Amino acid sequence: MFENDNETILVTGCAGFIGSNFVPYFLEKYPQYNLINLDLLTYAGNLENLKEVENHPRYKFIKGDICNRELVEYLFNEYDIRGIIHFAAESHVDNSIKNPGVFVETNVNGTYTLVDVAKNYWMEKPFQYKEKYNNCRFHHISTDEVYGTLGETGLFTEETPYAPNSPYSASKASSDMIVRSYHHTFGLDTVITNCSNNYGPKQHDEKLIPTIIRNALQGNCIPIYGDGKNIRDWLYVRDHCTGIDLAFHEGKAGETYNIGGRNERDNLYIVNKICEILDEVYPIKNNSKLKTKNSKLQSYKELVTFVEDRAGHDRRYAIDATKLENELGWKAEENFESGILKTIEWYLEKYQS
């Protein structure tokens, strides 16, 4: 137990990328909350991401599976959970193509377990909360990939029909529908946020931007799928955290809010921009690993290599965040060019340490 009378919020999967940025932010901003982080520490979870809070008096890490109903019920009873912010998910599209079953188990069954335990703990019956749990909320973190793919124009809004194209996005769409159903059937106070592509510190090495930076620094080929013209709307992770914060505290029950950075860039632009910045801040002549390995290399751009496209690779995503901006006053602080510079600086320190 915690040695205070604060409300305790259960956060899931926060040893991963987005959650590990969110926890320090949330602990610093809200001294009235304790946080329990439930994470199974699968391939994407790393407690090194949370070193700065591991001894924080209002934070506790518990290793466990969100599909383990007995464990989730124990946490609710032991810590009197008053809110959930649910990050935990299998999220790598390539892995979902190789092993879809894991994604269904974690993203669908895990979300069902959490939302069902919350409903049973907080509510007397449908549409009637127990008296001391009236303000308890379930916040589900989702993705823009549930909407499918866009043509050359247009944006995903909260009204866009779901059309997931990968096992990953299908599992997230399913989990969104389960959360939605618990609001409409039982009156559970839920909020869903669908975000665009995140980037920033602590992202798993397998993702696009860390892969570009790591391979460039090591002098390896930088793999780019297909023709490199796939477009994503890039959201700096700290901006995502502020959007989650606003939706959790001020969002309307039962609503969905899209969080996007208004930073559409294709993969070719991403890789070229990163290489240009690296050429400036850490030129090849200063990179001891490359001076002998690739003595004729003049620019990191020369390492870019096109590889066979991913199966079912969506061409373009772009989020319309107008609802979150207008109704809750959210605004992204970073554009892609400012955010990518901060990101590169963080990874330079990581990969050189």
N, C-alpha and C positions, 0 to 999 in steps of 0.2 A: 504493500500500500504506500501511497504518498503521504508525507508528513505535512499536509496542508488540507484545506477544505475546498480547493479549486475544483471546478468541473473537469472531468476527464474525457478526452476525445480519443477515440481509436482511429489511428491512421494505418493504412495497410500498404505494404510494398515500399516503404520509405527508405530502404537501403539501395533502391534503384535511383535512376537519374533524376527524375522530376521530384520525387518525394524527398530525396536527400538535399535538394535545394530548398524545398518547402519547409522542412522541419526547423532548421535554424532560423529562418525568416519568421515563422509563426511563433516560436518560443520567445524570440526577442520582442515581437510586436505585442503579444498578448500574455502578460504575466498572470492572468486569471485562469489560464488553462494548464492542465497536465496533458501530456501526450504519451499514449501507448503505441509503439510501432510494432505491428505484427508482420513479420516477413520470413519467408521460408529460406531465403538466401540461395535461390537458384542461380543460374549462370550470370544473371544481370544484377544480382544483389551483392553489395560489398560494404561491410561495416566500416571500411576505411573512409567511405563517403561521409560518414557521420562522426568522425573523430572529434570534431569541435563540440559536439553535444553529448558524447557518451557518458560523461559524469555530471550532466546537468540535473539539478534536483527535481525538475518537473518533467523529466523525460525517462522513459523506460523502454528498452528493447526486449521483445519476446520472439524467439525463433519458433515459427509454427506455420501451418498451412491454413489458408482461409477456407479450405474445403472441410476442415476438421470441425464439425459442428460442436462436439463436446468441448473443445478448446475455446471456440468463440463464445459459447454460453458461459463457460467458466470466467472468461475475461469480463463479460458484461456483469456477472454477479459479483466478482471479486473487486472490480474497480468502479462499479456503478457508471457504466459508459453513458455519456449524454450526447454524443454525436459521433458520426463516422465520416471520414474523408477517405474514399476508397481509390487508391492509386494502383493497387496490386494487379498485375496483368502480365501474361506472356504477350510480347509486343513486336517481336522481330518477324517481318513478313516472310523472309526466306526460310526461317525455322518452321513457320506455320505450313509452308508448302511441303516440307520434308516430314513433319510430324503433327498433323492437324489435331489429333486426339488430345494432346497436352493442352492445346489452346481452348478446346471445348471444356475440358475438366476445370482448368483454372479460371478462365474468363466467364464461363457460363455458370457452372456449378458453384464455383467459389463466390460469385456475386449473389447467387440465389441464397446460399447459406448465410451470408452476412445480412442481407436485407430481411430474410425471414426471422433470424434471431432478433434483429433490431425491432421488428414489428411486434414480436411476441413479448419482448422485454418492456417496451415503451407503452404498449396499447392495451386497453381493457377489451376492446372489441373493434370491429371496423368503424372508423371515423370517430373513435373516442379514445383519446390518450389518457393514460394514468395521470393523476393530478400533478405529480412532481416532474413529469416528463413532457410537459406541454410544448416546450420549445426545442425538442430533440430533432435533429435533422440528419438524413442520410444523403451525402453528396457523392455522386458517382462521376469519376473522371473518365471521359471517353475520347474519341478521336474523330477527325474529319473523314477518315477513310470509310466510315460507315455509309457515307453518301455516294460512294463510287467514284466515278471520274467525270471531269468536265471537258467541254470543248474548248475552243480558243477563247471564248468569252463567258461571262457569267460568274457568279459566286455561289458557294453553299450558304444557305440561310437555315434558320431553325425549322423552316417549313419544307425544305428539300426532302423529297422521298428517299428512304434508305435504299441503297443498291450496292451492297458490299460485294467486292470482287475477289477477295482472298480469304482463305480460312481464318486468318487473323481478324480481318475486318468483319467477317460474318460472325465470329465469336463475340466481338465487341458490340455489334448491332444487337445480337441476342441478349447480351447483358443489359444494354440500354432498355430493351423492351420489358425485361423482367422488372427493372427498377420502376419504369413507367407504370407497369401494371399494379405494383404495390401502392402507388399513389392513388390510382383511379379505383381500384377494388377495395383497398383497406383504409385509404385516407392517410397513409404514411407521408410525412413531410419529406419529400425528396427534391433534389436538384441535380440536373445532369449538365456537365460542361463538355463540349466537344472542341478539342483544340487542334490547331494546325501543327506542322512539324516543329518540334522543339529542338533547340541547340543551345550549347553553353557548357559550363564546367560540369564535370562528373558524368558526362554521357558515356555509355558503354563503348569500348573500343571498336566494336563491330559496325557501329552506325556510320553513315556517310562522312560527316565532317571529321570526326576523330580518325577515320580510316585514311582520309586524304592527308591530314596533318602527319599522322604516324608514318605512313609510307613515304611521304616526301622527305621527312627528316632522316629516314633510314636509307634513302636512295633506292627504294623499291618501286616497281610499277604502281601507278595509282589507277585502280580499276574503275571505269565508268560504264554503267550499263547502256547498251544500245547505242543510240546516237547522242546521248547526253542532253536531249531536249525535254526530258520530263520536268515538269514545273511543280514546285511546292511553294506554299506560303510559309515563310520561316518566322518562328516566334521565339524570342530569347527567353530562356527558362525563368528568369526572374520576373519578367512580365506575365508569364503564365501563372506564377505563384500569386501575384497581386490580383489577377482575375479570379482565381479559385477562392481566395480570401473574400473578395467582394460577393461572389455568388453564394458562398457558404453563409455569410452573415446577413446579406441584404437581398438575395434573390428571392423571387416569389415561389412558394411551394408548388411543386408539380411542373415547373418551367425548365426549359433547356436554354442554355446560353452558349453561343459559339465564341471561342477565344482565338483570334487570329492576329498576326502581326502586320497585315497589309504589306508584306514583303515578298511578293512573288519573284522567284528567281529560278532559272533552270539549272540543271546540274553542271552544265558547261560553265555557266557564270560562276557558280560556287567554287568549282575547282580552280578556275583561272584567278579568281579574286584571292583565294587562299594562297596560291602559289606566288602571286604578285606581292602580297604582304610578307610572306616568308622570304622572298628575294630581297625585300627591303630590310626587315628586322633581323633576319638570321641568314645572310647570304651564304651561298654554297662555299665560298672561300673560307668562311668561319666555321663550317660544319666539318669537324674532324672525321666523322664517319664517312663523308662523301669525298673528301679530298683524294683518298686512295682508291675508293670503290668506283667512283665515276669521275675520273680526272678531267674529262672533256666536257662535263655537264656545265652549262652556262646558266640555266634557269630550271627551277623545279617543274615548270610546265612541260619540260621534255620527258618527264616521267609518266605523263598521262597516257593511259592505254584503254582502248574501248574493248569491252568484253560482251559476250552473248547476253542479250536482254533477259531480265527476270520474267518468268511465266506470269501472264496476267498482269503485267506492270501497268498500273493506272498512269494516264498521260499527264493529267493536271489536276491539282487540288488548289482551291483558294477559298478562304473563309470570309464571310461578311460578319464582322463583329459589331455592327451598328446597334443591335439590341443591348448588348452589354455596355457599350459606350453611352448610349442615350439614356437607358433606364437606370444604370448603376454608376455611371460616371467613370468607367474604366478607360485608361489610355495606355498604350504601349510606350514605354520610355525609350526603347532602343529601336533604331532602324537596323537593317541587316549589316550595313557597313560599320556601324559603331559596335554592334553586338559581336560580329565575327572577330573584330580586333581584340576584344576582351577574351573571347574564347581561345583564340590562338595564343595569347599571352599565357593563359592558364595551362594549355596543353604543352607549350614549350617548357614550362617549369616541370610539369609532370614527366615528360618523356626525357628530360635531361637530368632529372634527379637520380 
